[in-house]
Amino acid sequence: MEPVSILLNVLWILFGGAVMAFGWLVAAIIMAITIIGLPWARAAFNIAVYTLLPFGSRAFGATSSRARAISAPARWA
């Protein structure tokens, strides 16, 4: 990670990022209690991780196969 990303992540954590990530983690644990909530629990856990350290993280590109699979139904509408 670049030094600027580290600085921005530290500032983010100090000014509310840790609280937000903790909230998503609690939500993931509550969702994981039920069988129906398991898929959403995994998504909430991923959001918690991304919320804790957002600067320097990368999302998958629009040319990846996963992005095409997600956007394919939108083309049919």
C-alpha positions as CSV (number, residue, x, y, z in Angstrom):
1,M,0.0,0.0,0.0
2,E,1.2,3.5,-0.8
3,P,2.0,5.9,2.1
4,V,-0.9,8.2,1.1
5,S,-3.3,5.3,1.4
6,I,-1.9,4.4,4.8
7,L,-2.3,7.9,6.0
8,L,-5.9,8.2,4.7
9,N,-6.8,4.8,6.2
10,V,-5.5,5.9,9.6
11,L,-7.5,9.1,9.4
12,W,-10.5,7.2,8.2
13,I,-10.3,4.8,11.2
14,L,-9.9,7.7,13.7
15,F,-12.8,9.7,12.3
16,G,-15.5,6.9,12.3
17,G,-14.3,4.1,10.1
18,A,-13.8,1.7,13.0
19,V,-17.3,2.4,14.3
20,M,-18.8,1.8,10.9
21,A,-16.8,-1.4,10.4
22,F,-17.9,-2.6,13.8
23,G,-21.5,-2.0,12.9
24,W,-21.2,-4.0,9.8
25,L,-19.5,-6.8,11.8
26,V,-22.3,-6.9,14.3
27,A,-24.8,-6.9,11.5
28,A,-23.0,-9.9,9.9
29,I,-23.0,-11.8,13.2
30,I,-26.7,-11.2,13.7
31,M,-27.5,-12.3,10.1
32,A,-25.3,-15.4,10.5
33,I,-27.6,-16.6,13.3
34,T,-30.3,-17.6,10.8
35,I,-29.8,-19.9,7.9
36,I,-31.7,-17.5,5.6
37,G,-29.3,-14.6,6.5
38,L,-26.1,-16.5,5.7
39,P,-25.5,-15.1,2.2
40,W,-26.2,-11.5,3.5
41,A,-23.9,-12.2,6.5
42,R,-21.0,-13.0,4.1
43,A,-21.7,-9.8,2.2
44,A,-21.9,-7.7,5.4
45,F,-18.6,-9.2,6.5
46,N,-17.0,-8.2,3.2
47,I,-18.4,-4.7,3.5
48,A,-17.0,-4.5,7.1
49,V,-13.5,-5.3,5.9
50,Y,-13.8,-2.9,3.0
51,T,-15.2,-0.2,5.3
52,L,-12.3,-0.6,7.7
53,L,-9.6,0.0,5.1
54,P,-11.2,1.6,2.0
55,F,-8.2,3.5,0.6
56,G,-5.8,1.4,-1.5
57,S,-8.4,-1.4,-1.9
58,R,-9.4,-2.4,-5.5
59,A,-12.7,-3.5,-6.9
60,F,-12.8,-6.0,-9.7
61,G,-12.7,-4.4,-13.2
62,A,-15.6,-4.1,-15.6
63,T,-13.8,-6.5,-18.0
64,S,-13.6,-9.4,-15.5
65,S,-15.9,-12.4,-16.1
66,R,-17.6,-11.8,-12.8
67,A,-18.6,-8.2,-13.8
68,R,-19.9,-9.5,-17.1
69,A,-22.0,-12.1,-15.4
70,I,-23.5,-9.5,-13.1
71,S,-24.2,-7.0,-15.8
72,A,-25.5,-9.6,-18.4
73,P,-29.2,-9.6,-17.1
74,A,-29.2,-5.8,-17.3
75,R,-28.6,-6.0,-21.1
76,W,-31.6,-8.2,-21.6
77,A,-34.1,-5.8,-20.1
